[in-house]
Amino acid sequence: MLTLGGKKVLLGISGSIAAYKSALLVRSLIKKGAEVKVVLTPSATDFVTATTLSTLSKNPVSSSFTEIKDGQDNSEWNNHVELSLWADLIIIAPATSNTISSMASARCDNLLLACYLSAKCPVYVAPSMDLDMYKHPSNQENLNKLKSFGNIILESENGDLASGLKGKGRMMEPENIIKYLIKDLNNEHLLKGKSILISAGPTYEKIDPVRFIGNFSSGKMGFALAEVAANLGANVTLISGPTSLKILNQSINLINVVSANEMYNEILKYFFNVEIFISAAAVADFVPTKSYKSKIKKTENLNEISLKKNIDILHNLGKIKKNQFLFGFALETNDGEKNAFKKLVSKNLDAIFLNILNEKQNIFNSDYNQGKYITRKKSVSFELATKTDLSLKLFNEIIEDL
């Protein structure tokens, strides 16, 4: 698709000097065949006029909840719900630090934020601010929060800034936004029609009713994979061990389990009807040989707990798979790539991701990860990125290998 023909685009503009670029963006969107409506924040009107934008878009421009029409005494309400439902996609460009913060915290004090909070379509956000403001941890946290909501961040570019400094913070140039949109919309249904089964989180193996053997897995990688797969059009079933995480995309079929045996039994219910299985769960390697029915008391002087190997879910699936694409994860401390490849072969996997430990970044309970995607034919390295961003990159590799 070389155009945006037929797409209805709601462009939100907040108060930044980069707002002058938004007029060029409107023109470019229309040249590519889109229909455009514009919503301004009150401060955006200090940088660009509604007259310019309405002339270019050939649609009225809204900047407040109510507006006086045709010089009449009575005002007319701008329905933010109707605007949001009208749009096939929303672009907020430029998005200031204040607007991004409001979006992340659901603070709704203008029409644009009301449209955003009512949106059911993809939302693209183009940050625009000075380099130190952009790098500030609170801004980065807000941007990561927007990503976790499923919003797409149009990364700021390097160059001259309004402050006179040079660095990262410039709003993405309109022509680059157009290129990104076209590419992204081409990938919009990359996994449409695919059935994907994902396991996530830890498993808890009972010692007694109040104690268990487990690990520190948060489930964040598996949940990120599930969210991205669903956003790419896949039918997703997510089987998760104990975790506090919640799914955002309600189309995901979430099944909660506790132990490895429970997880395996649930997987078998779906496994032969899916095309891709991703094992992101951190299944406990060992299980107590005996599980006590009542709490073990200190007075019982239990000096040791006997363990046995737990079920190897991925190994079992590798033996019974038919045409499923099997993708596993590995965490190694020594000879990582060698051991990961050995695991790939021994378990009959199609691909494996080697988590690479970072002294400054613990992958457990972190929003970030890095590592290598390994198959029998290639090894692709990925630098530290959010688990959401990494998930999208991994699905690109999986689709290529399929």
C-alpha positions, 0 to 999 in steps of 0.5 A: 500500500503506497497510500493512506487511501480511505483512512480517517485520521484524527490529528491532535496538536499540542502546544509546541514550536513543532506545531508548524510541522503539523500543517505540513503533516496535514497536507502530506496525509491528504496527498496520500489519500487520508481524510483528516480532522484536527483537534488543537489543545488550547496552548497549540493555538499560540503556535498554529492557527485553526484557519490554516489547518481547516483550510488544509484539511477541508474540515472544521478544526476543534479546540474546545468542548464547546464552540460558538457557531456562526456568531450565534449566542448559543454554543455547540458541543464538540462530541469527543466520543464521535470524533474518536469513533470516526477515526481509523487512527489518531496521531498526536504530533507534536506531543509535549511533555505535559500532554504525554504526562496527561495521557499516561495518567488519564488527566483530562482537561482539554478536548484532545485528551478526551478524544485520546481517552475515548479512542478505540483505534491505534494511537501514534504519539510523536514527542517533541521537547528539549533533549534533557526534558526528553531524557528525563526518567519521568518522561521515559517512564510515561512513554513506556507506560503509553507503549504498555497501553498499546500506543505507538511512539514515533521516536523523536529525532536528533537535530537542532532544537528550539533551545539552540541545543542539538540532540534527541527531542525533535518531533519526527519529520512529517515525511518520516511519519508518513513512511512509518504509518504506511509501513506500520499499516502494512504490518497491521495484520501481520499475524491475522488469522494465526492462532498463537499459544503462549505460556508465561510467568513462573510455576509454583510447586507446593511444599505444603499449603503455604509454601512452594518452590518457584522463581522470580519470573514476573511474566512480563515477557510473555504478557508483552508477547501476547499483547503484541501478537493480539495487536497484530491480528492473531488469535491468542491464548495466554496460559500464565502461572501466578502473576499480578499482571493484567491483560490490556487487549481483551481479545486475549484468552487468559488462562491462569494456572499454578503448577507445571502439571496444570500448565502442561494440561492446559497447553495440551488442550490448545496445542494441536490447534495452533500454528505457533507456540511460545514458551516464555514461562519460567517453569520450576525445574524441580518439584518436591517429592512429597507435598504436605496436606497441612502446614509444616510446623517448626517443631517437626524439625524438618531438616531437608526437602526431597526434590525430583525433576519437574515435567519438561513441558517444552521437551514433551511438546517437541516430541509430539509437535506436528507443524507447530512453530516452537519458540523457547527461551533460555537463560544461561550464565556460561557459554550462553549461545552454545548452550542455547543452541544445544537446548534448541536441538535437544527439544526440537525447537524452531527458534530460541531466545537467549536472554543476556544478563546485564549487570545493571539490568535485572531481567526479572520483573523488568520492563526491559530485555536483551538477547539473541534470537537463534535458529539452526540457520541464524543468530540475531542480536537485540540490544536492550529494549522494552519487552513490548518493542522486543516482542514486535521484533521477535514476531518479525523474525518468526514471520520471516522464518515461517 
